[in-house]
């Protein structure tokens, strides 16, 4: 309990928990919106608040080189996995496009090709990789709750889709 009281903000545990909840909300919304600047800015603000009006000294012993290296190592591993799964999603989207820009120009007078879409995706990936790397606990939870639950849901429906298609056909034929 004494350690918790040392983390008070403006002399109040309530303000401490309010600031923690607001910080986490900003981090999760930043990850959902795929913009790490809000999370980074809120981290700076929270750090300044705890430095001047809280007692951040009690947390400083946690920031050892080993702990920082482990955190960044896990973040690097997580960002690698997320990049792989993002590549799978991109592969599904572009599998029917021509391979190169030249092939796309020959077919449809457009530069929309697998090569072009991959270049665009790599440009967008830059911000995502650093967000996944440095905010991996938040990104992991967001990914599990949004993407993986959606994939399990889609997979489950694909297993019963034919049954419901049969029922729909019966309804259509009964008219």
C-alpha positions in Angstrom: 0.0 0.0 0.0 2.9 2.4 0.7 4.2 1.9 -2.8 0.8 2.7 -4.2 0.6 5.9 -2.1 4.0 6.9 -3.4 2.5 7.0 -6.9 0.0 9.7 -6.1 -0.5 12.5 -8.5 -1.3 16.0 -7.2 -1.4 14.2 -3.7 -4.3 12.0 -4.7 -4.5 8.3 -5.7 -7.7 9.1 -7.5 -5.9 11.5 -9.9 -3.2 8.8 -10.4 -5.8 6.2 -11.5 -7.6 8.8 -13.7 -4.3 9.7 -15.4 -3.5 6.0 -15.9 -6.9 5.2 -17.4 -6.8 8.3 -19.7 -3.3 7.3 -20.8 -4.4 3.7 -21.6 -7.5 5.0 -23.5 -5.3 7.3 -25.6 -2.8 4.4 -26.2 -5.6 2.0 -27.3 -7.3 4.6 -29.5 -3.9 5.5 -31.0 -3.4 1.9 -31.9 -6.9 1.5 -33.4 -6.5 4.7 -35.4 -3.0 3.5 -36.4 -1.3 6.7 -35.3 1.4 6.4 -32.7 1.9 10.1 -32.3 -1.0 10.4 -29.8 0.4 7.6 -27.7 3.9 9.2 -27.8 2.5 12.6 -26.9 0.5 11.2 -24.0 3.6 9.3 -22.8 5.5 12.6 -22.7 2.7 14.4 -20.9 2.2 11.6 -18.3 6.0 11.4 -17.7 6.2 15.2 -17.1 3.1 15.0 -14.8 4.7 12.2 -12.7 8.0 13.9 -12.7 6.8 17.2 -11.3 3.6 16.2 -9.4 4.0 12.5 -8.7 6.8 10.3 -7.4 8.3 8.7 -10.4 11.5 7.8 -8.5 9.8 4.7 -7.2 9.4 3.4 -10.8 12.9 4.3 -12.0 14.6 1.1 -10.7 12.4 -0.9 -13.2 14.2 0.8 -16.1 17.4 -1.3 -16.2 19.3 -2.1 -19.4 18.1 -5.7 -19.2 14.5 -4.8 -18.8 14.6 -2.2 -21.6 16.4 -4.8 -23.9 13.8 -7.5 -23.1 11.0 -5.1 -23.8 12.4 -3.9 -27.1 13.3 -7.5 -28.1 9.8 -8.7 -27.5 8.5 -5.7 -29.4 10.8 -6.5 -32.3 9.6 -10.1 -32.4 6.0 -8.9 -32.2 6.4 -6.4 -35.0 8.0 -9.1 -37.1 4.9 -11.4 -36.6 2.5 -8.5 -37.3 4.4 -7.7 -40.5 4.1 -11.3 -41.6 0.4 -11.4 -41.0 0.0 -8.0 -42.7 1.8 -9.5 -45.6 -0.7 -12.3 -45.7 -3.6 -9.9 -45.8 -1.9 -7.9 -48.6 -1.3 -11.1 -50.5 -5.0 -12.0 -50.4 -5.9 -8.5 -51.6 -3.4 -8.4 -54.6 -3.3 -12.0 -55.8 -5.5 -11.2 -58.8 -3.5 -8.1 -59.9 -0.8 -8.2 -62.6 2.7 -8.7 -61.2 4.5 -5.6 -62.5 3.5 -2.1 -63.4 4.4 -2.8 -67.0 2.0 -5.7 -67.2 -0.8 -3.6 -65.6 -0.3 -0.9 -68.2 -0.5 -3.4 -71.0 -3.8 -4.9 -69.6 -5.7 -2.0 -68.2 -3.8 1.3 -68.8 -3.4 1.5 -65.0 -0.3 1.2 -62.8 -2.3 -0.8 -60.3 -0.2 -4.0 -59.9 1.2 -6.2 -57.2 4.4 -4.3 -57.3 2.7 -0.9 -57.0 0.4 -2.1 -54.1 3.4 -3.6 -52.3 5.4 -0.3 -52.6 2.4 1.6 -51.2 2.0 -0.9 -48.4 5.7 -0.7 -47.4 5.3 3.1 -47.2 2.4 2.7 -44.8 4.1 -0.1 -42.9 6.8 2.3 -41.6 4.5 3.9 -39.0 2.9 0.6 -38.1 6.2 -1.2 -37.5 7.4 1.3 -35.0 4.0 1.4 -33.3 3.9 -2.4 -33.0 7.5 -2.4 -31.8 7.3 0.2 -29.1 3.6 -0.2 -28.0 3.5 -4.0 -28.4 1.5 -4.7 -25.2 -1.3 -2.4 -26.4 -1.0 -3.5 -30.0 -1.1 -7.2 -29.0 -4.3 -6.7 -27.1 -5.9 -4.6 -29.9 -4.8 -7.2 -32.5 -6.2 -10.1 -30.4 -9.5 -8.4 -29.8 -10.1 -7.1 -33.3 -8.3 -9.0 -36.0 -8.0 -12.5 -34.5 -11.6 -12.5 -33.2 -12.8 -11.4 -36.6 -10.8 -14.2 -38.3 -12.2 -16.8 -35.9 -15.7 -15.5 -36.6 -15.2 -15.6 -40.4 -13.7 -19.1 -40.2 -16.7 -20.3 -38.0 -19.2 -18.8 -40.5 -17.4 -20.4 -43.4 -18.0 -23.8 -41.8 -21.8 -23.3 -41.5 -22.2 -21.1 -44.6 -23.5 -23.9 -46.8 -26.2 -24.9 -44.3 -27.5 -21.3 -44.3 -27.2 -21.1 -48.1 -29.4 -24.2 -48.3 -32.0 -22.7 -45.9 -32.0 -19.5 -48.0 -32.5 -21.4 -51.2 -35.5 -23.2 -49.6 -37.0 -19.9 -48.7 -36.5 -18.5 -52.2 -38.1 -21.6 -53.8 -41.1 -21.5 -51.5 -42.4 -18.3 -53.1 
